[in-house]
Amino acid sequence: MTLLVAISVALFIVIFYLAFQIFLSGRFLHWFLNYLGRGAYTLDWKGGGIHFPWMVFRIRNFRIYFPGANKTDIIEITASEVSGRLSFSNLFRGRIVLRSLDLQKPNGSYINRQPSEQKVEHLPKRKLVMIQKANIESGELYIEDHNMTPIYKILISDIFVKNLNMDCGCPMTFLFQSEYGRCKLGDKGRLFVEKSDETNGHITLTGATWTDLAGLKVIPLPILNDRIDLRASFQNFYSQDTISVKGTLRGSSEHTEFSAQELLTQIESQETKDRASSFRLEIDWNEYALPFDLALKKLLLEIFHKLRIKGVVGFTIHTVTKGIVNIFSRG
């Protein structure tokens, strides 16, 4: 009797394994995911599916396309190869956690047609969808925002990221929780991020304008068209779900009629100018659980408020932005 039970259990395990592996096979999984999309998106790739029980995958010629039905965003992402590993234990807990992910030559096109405020409710809950230890090589992303006049356009190229970590419910986390990253923003902008240890790191942004970054032409200030030099250090407090950031914001040596440094302060003392160009802020990730563009604008506005901006410039920023920050909260 005991032998019969053992045989039955073993047979059940074998059948379950085969059934689950067939479900995760490339051909069936391809059909199933496209069926779930019901025209909202299409997925294509070559190669196998997910291999159970290790939950590893490697596919070639990956493509996902959102055609923009009902005036939604139009998105296309391709990659020559995608490989990684899913966490099987987290799937049973209702969470999607990618323990590793490698993207070779990803190329994206994102045409934003919906106001970002309408997409806040579509973000997953915090820590429900996680990406860990992702690597991106030779990436490129073209963005158009049709909600701005004129249409905001930027090309983010030469993307290289090592050990990217991101909470998909709070996309901005990847800027401060990845081991190393760099990219080119538009023609002259350069962004570098690097962690010196598990909790500390620094971020450098040079050559870009605030308008390049976030399409802030809605704020009529010359400072927003001046090329900037932002250098900051940060410290993650994972147990508190916060991060401390301190740094300096100055105008670059390449400027036209206006100097960002002169706009920031009218005091001639170099020591006072340095203090006036410094900022320090605390980021609560629960308040930044927003689409990336909204989170970026919220961060930039908080930096503006922290700087000791003088005279009419400070008054203008305060007047124009005092009601804007409210739309950047999930509440």
C-alpha positions in Angstrom: 0.0 0.0 0.0 2.8 2.3 0.9 4.6 1.5 -2.3 1.4 2.3 -4.3 1.1 5.7 -2.6 4.7 6.5 -3.3 4.2 5.6 -7.0 1.0 7.7 -7.2 2.8 10.7 -5.7 5.8 10.3 -8.0 3.4 10.0 -11.0 1.6 13.1 -9.9 4.8 15.1 -9.7 5.9 13.9 -13.1 2.6 14.8 -14.7 2.6 18.2 -13.0 6.1 18.9 -14.1 5.4 18.0 -17.7 2.2 20.0 -17.8 3.8 23.0 -16.3 6.8 22.8 -18.6 4.5 22.5 -21.6 2.7 25.7 -20.4 6.0 27.5 -20.1 7.4 26.3 -23.4 8.1 29.0 -26.0 5.4 28.2 -28.5 2.5 27.8 -26.0 3.7 30.8 -23.8 3.9 32.9 -26.9 0.3 32.1 -27.9 -1.0 32.5 -24.3 0.6 35.9 -23.7 -0.7 37.3 -27.0 -4.1 35.9 -26.2 -4.2 37.7 -22.9 -3.3 41.0 -24.7 -6.4 40.8 -26.9 -4.9 43.3 -29.3 -3.6 45.7 -26.7 -0.1 44.5 -27.5 1.7 41.9 -29.6 4.7 39.8 -28.5 7.2 38.1 -30.8 10.5 36.3 -30.1 12.5 33.3 -31.3 13.8 30.6 -29.0 12.6 28.6 -26.0 10.4 29.7 -23.2 10.9 29.4 -19.4 12.6 26.3 -18.2 11.0 24.8 -15.0 11.9 24.5 -12.1 14.9 26.9 -12.4 12.7 29.5 -14.2 15.5 30.6 -16.6 14.9 31.8 -20.1 16.8 33.0 -23.1 15.1 34.3 -26.3 16.3 36.1 -29.4 14.8 38.8 -31.6 12.5 40.0 -28.9 9.8 42.5 -29.8 6.8 43.9 -27.9 4.5 46.5 -29.6 1.6 48.5 -28.2 -0.3 50.0 -31.2 -2.0 52.8 -29.2 -5.6 51.6 -29.3 -8.1 54.1 -28.1 -5.5 56.9 -28.2 -3.2 55.2 -25.6 0.6 55.4 -25.8 2.4 53.8 -28.7 5.3 51.8 -27.6 7.8 49.5 -29.3 10.7 47.7 -27.7 13.1 45.3 -29.4 16.2 43.5 -28.3 18.6 41.1 -30.1 18.6 38.8 -27.0 16.9 38.7 -23.6 17.8 36.3 -20.9 17.2 36.0 -17.2 15.6 34.2 -14.3 12.2 34.5 -12.5 11.8 33.8 -8.8 9.5 30.7 -8.5 8.8 31.2 -4.8 7.7 34.8 -5.4 5.3 33.7 -8.1 3.4 31.6 -5.5 3.2 34.8 -3.3 1.6 36.8 -6.1 4.7 38.8 -6.9 6.8 39.0 -10.1 10.5 39.2 -9.3 13.2 39.0 -12.0 16.3 37.8 -10.1 18.5 38.6 -13.2 17.9 40.1 -16.6 20.3 40.7 -19.5 19.2 42.9 -22.5 21.4 43.0 -25.6 21.0 46.0 -27.9 17.6 47.0 -26.7 15.9 49.7 -28.8 12.8 51.5 -27.7 10.3 54.1 -29.1 7.8 55.6 -26.8 5.1 58.1 -28.0 3.3 59.4 -25.0 -0.3 60.4 -25.9 -2.0 60.1 -22.5 -1.5 62.6 -19.6 0.8 60.9 -17.2 -1.5 61.8 -14.3 -4.0 59.3 -15.8 -1.5 56.5 -15.6 -0.6 56.7 -11.9 -3.4 54.3 -11.0 -2.1 51.7 -13.5 1.3 51.3 -11.8 1.6 48.1 -9.9 1.7 48.4 -6.1 5.1 49.0 -4.5 7.3 45.9 -4.4 4.8 43.8 -6.4 6.9 43.8 -9.6 10.7 43.9 -9.1 13.7 43.8 -11.4 17.0 42.8 -9.8 20.5 42.6 -11.2 19.6 43.6 -14.7 22.3 44.5 -17.3 21.7 46.6 -20.4 24.2 47.0 -23.2 24.1 49.3 -26.2 20.6 50.6 -25.5 18.6 53.4 -27.1 15.3 55.0 -26.4 13.4 57.7 -28.4 10.7 59.6 -26.6 7.9 61.9 -27.9 5.4 63.5 -25.6 2.4 64.7 -27.5 0.8 66.3 -24.4 3.3 69.2 -24.6 3.4 72.1 -26.9 5.6 72.0 -28.8 5.9 68.2 -28.8 8.7 67.2 -26.4 11.3 65.0 -28.1 14.5 63.4 -26.8 16.8 60.6 -27.7 18.5 58.6 -24.9 21.4 56.7 -26.4 24.5 54.8 -25.5 22.7 53.2 -22.5 24.9 51.0 -20.4 23.7 49.7 -17.0 25.2 47.1 -14.7 23.2 45.5 -12.0 20.1 47.6 -12.3 17.6 47.3 -9.5 14.1 48.7 -9.8 10.7 48.6 -8.1 8.3 48.8 -11.1 5.8 50.5 -8.8 8.3 53.3 -8.4 10.4 53.4 -11.6 12.8 56.2 -10.4 14.3 53.8 -7.9 16.7 52.5 -10.5 18.6 55.8 -10.6 19.7 55.3 -7.0 19.8 51.5 -6.6 21.8 50.4 -9.6 25.5 49.6 -9.4 26.6 51.6 -12.4 24.9 53.3 -15.3 25.6 55.9 -18.0 23.8 57.3 -21.1 23.7 60.2 -23.5 20.8 62.6 -23.3 20.1 64.4 -26.5 23.1 66.0 -28.2 25.2 67.1 -25.2 23.8 65.7 -22.0 25.6 63.0 -20.1 24.3 61.1 -17.1 26.5 58.9 -14.8 25.4 56.9 -11.8 27.6 54.7 -9.6 27.3 53.1 -6.2 30.5 53.0 -4.1 28.9 50.3 -1.8 25.5 48.8 -1.0 23.9 52.0 0.2 26.0 54.9 -1.0 26.7 56.4 -4.4 26.9 59.5 -6.6 25.2 60.9 -9.7 26.5 63.4 -12.2 24.5 65.2 -14.9 26.2 67.5 -17.3 25.5 69.2 -20.6 21.7 68.9 -20.6 19.1 71.6 -19.9 16.1 71.2 -17.6 14.0 71.6 -20.7 15.9 68.7 -22.3 15.2 66.5 -19.3 11.5 67.1 -18.6 10.0 69.5 -21.2 9.7 72.3 -18.7 9.0 74.9 -21.2 5.7 75.5 -19.3 7.9 77.4 -16.8 9.0 80.7 -18.5 12.5 81.0 -17.0 15.8 81.5 -18.9 17.5 79.3 -16.3 15.7 76.3 -17.7 17.4 76.7 -21.1 20.9 77.0 -19.6 23.1 73.9 -19.6 23.7 72.5 -16.1 26.2 70.8 -14.0 24.6 68.7 -11.3 26.7 66.6 -8.9 25.2 64.8 -6.0 25.9 62.0 -3.5 23.1 59.8 -2.1 22.6 57.3 0.7 19.9 54.6 0.7 18.0 53.8 3.9 16.3 50.6 2.7 14.7 49.8 6.1 13.0 53.2 6.1 12.2 53.2 2.3 13.9 56.6 1.9 17.0 58.1 0.4 19.1 61.1 1.4 20.5 63.2 -1.5 22.9 66.2 -1.3 24.7 68.0 -4.1 25.3 71.1 -6.1 23.6 72.7 -9.1 25.5 75.1 -11.2 25.5 76.5 -14.7 28.0 74.9 -17.1 30.7 77.0 -18.8 28.7 76.8 -22.0 25.9 79.3 -21.7 24.4 81.9 -23.9 22.9 85.2 -22.8 22.0 84.1 -19.3 24.2 82.5 -16.6 22.5 80.1 -14.3 25.0 80.9 -11.6 24.0 84.6 -11.8 20.4 83.8 -11.7 20.8 81.6 -8.7 22.3 84.3 -6.5 23.2 88.0 -6.6 25.8 87.7 -3.8 29.4 88.1 -5.0 31.1 86.0 -2.3 32.2 82.7 -3.8 31.7 80.9 -0.5 28.1 82.2 -0.4 27.6 81.3 -4.0 28.6 77.7 -3.3 26.2 77.5 -0.5 23.4 79.0 -2.6 24.1 76.4 -5.3 23.8 73.5 -2.8 20.8 71.4 -2.0 19.8 68.6 0.3 16.6 66.6 0.3 15.1 63.4 1.7 13.1 61.2 -0.8 10.3 59.1 0.5 9.8 56.5 -2.2 6.1 56.2 -1.3 5.7 59.8 -2.5 7.5 59.0 -5.7 5.4 56.0 -6.7 4.7 57.7 -10.0 5.4 57.3 -13.8 9.0 58.2 -14.4 8.4 61.6 -16.1 6.2 62.8 -13.2 8.7 61.6 -10.6 11.5 63.4 -12.4 9.5 66.7 -12.6 8.7 66.3 -8.9 12.4 65.8 -8.1 13.5 68.8 -10.2 10.9 71.1 -8.6 12.0 70.0 -5.1 15.6 70.8 -6.0 14.5 74.3 -7.2 12.7 74.9 -3.9 15.7 73.7 -1.9 18.1 76.1 -3.7 18.5 79.6 -2.2 17.2 81.3 -5.3 17.1 85.1 -5.1 14.9 87.9 -6.2 12.4 87.8 -9.0 13.6 84.4 -10.3 12.7 82.7 -7.0 9.4 84.5 -6.9 8.6 83.3 -10.4 9.5 79.7 -9.7 7.4 79.8 -6.5 4.4 81.4 -8.3 4.5 79.1 -11.3 5.2 75.8 -9.5 3.3 76.1 -6.2 0.2 74.4 -7.5 2.0 71.9 -9.8 3.5 69.6 -7.1 0.1 68.6 -5.9 -0.7 66.6 -9.1 2.5 64.5 -8.5 1.1 62.6 -5.5 -0.9 59.4 -5.8 -3.6 60.9 -3.5 
